[in-house]
Amino acid sequence: MRLYGDLAPWFHLLTAPEDYAAEAERYRSLIVGAAPGARTLLELGSGGGNNASHLKRHFSCTLSDISPQMLALSRTVNPDCEHVLGDMRTVRLGRTFDAVFVHDAVAYMATENELRDCLGTAYAHTRPGGVGLFVPDYTRETFRSRTSHGGHDGADGRSLRYLEWSTDPDPADTAYEVDYAVVLREPGHDPRVVHDHHREGLFPEHTWLYLLEQVGFESPVAHGRADPDDDTSQTAFVARRPG
Ligand SMILES: C[S@@+](CC[C@H](N)C(=O)[O-])C[C@H]1O[C@@H](n2cnc3c(N)ncnc32)[C@H](O)[C@@H]1O
C-alpha cells in the first residue's frame, strides 16, 4: 500500500493528528472504564501516531507498526513514545500492558484467520485484568458503499487532497475494497495524481465477539453503532483479559 510506503511522509496531510482529539477521548474513556488506573498502552498498527498524539497525555504509549516509514512519521509527532517495528499478526514483545489498542489498522486483517491472529497478539500483550480495545472502521452490519474526500495544506508548502471510494463487490466474502485517488502538490513540481488500492476486512459483530472469546478475552462488548459520517461513532469492541 503506497499510502504507508513511499507516500508515508504525506500521511499527516491526508489525516492530521489535531483532528483526532474527540475520538482519542472516546478511546481513553473506554479504556479506563474497563481498566481503571490503566497507565501503559500498546497500539498495534499505530500508523502516523495520530490517536497516540492525544492518548500519550494519559498513558505511557508503545507504538507498533509494520511500516518503517509510518513509524518514522509517527516519531516526528511522538518523539516521547517508544516505537517498535512489527506485524500485528505475529509480533511478540515479551511484556504486557494495561491496555492494547487497535484502531482502523485492524481493517488490514482481511480473513478470519488474520483477525484471530491479531486478537491473539493483543491478548498476549494484555496484562491479566487489562483491557483490549478494537475499533474497525466498519463491521459487516455498519458497512455501506460510500465516497468521502478530504486533505490538508502543510506548513511546508505541500498540499494533498484525496477521494476515498469504498465498495463491496462480493458481500459473501470477508473483505471490501477501498480505492484512493490522491492529488499531491509540492513547490517546484507539477501536481501528481496517485491511485492506491486497499483490501480491508469486514466481519459481523458476532464474529468479533466470538473470536475475542476464542483467543482468551472475557465478556467482550460492542459499544456504539457506526454513523459513517462521524469518526467518533464506530463500533468499538472492549474486552478484558481475565485477572
Ligand atoms: C490508517 S493507518 C493507522 C493510523 C492510526 N490509527 C493513527 O492514529 O495514526 C493504518 C496502519 O496500519 C498499518 N498496518 C497494516 N497492516 C499491518 C500489520 N499487519 N501489522 C501492523 N501494522 C499494519 C499500516 O502500515 C498503517 O500504518
The ligand as a Gaussian input file, in Angstrom:
#p B3LYP/6-31G(d) Opt

LIG

0 1
 C       -4.693000       4.132000       8.693000
 S       -3.110000       3.774000       9.328000
 C       -3.353000       3.855000      11.096000
 C       -3.489000       5.256000      11.578000
 C       -3.633000       5.333000      13.081000
 N       -4.955000       4.879000      13.500000
 C       -3.335000       6.714000      13.619000
 O       -3.969000       7.098000      14.630000
 O       -2.467000       7.405000      13.073000
 C       -3.029000       2.016000       9.109000
 C       -1.699000       1.424000       9.535000
 O       -1.817000       0.004000       9.592000
 C       -0.527000      -0.492000       9.343000
 N       -0.625000      -1.932000       9.077000
 C       -1.193000      -2.571000       8.028000
 N       -1.048000      -3.886000       8.171000
 C       -0.394000      -4.109000       9.341000
 C        0.052000      -5.273000      10.039000
 N       -0.157000      -6.493000       9.543000
 N        0.687000      -5.099000      11.225000
 C        0.930000      -3.862000      11.727000
 N        0.533000      -2.719000      11.104000
 C       -0.122000      -2.846000       9.931000
 C       -0.066000       0.333000       8.162000
 O        1.343000       0.268000       7.982000
 C       -0.559000       1.718000       8.571000
 O        0.436000       2.451000       9.232000

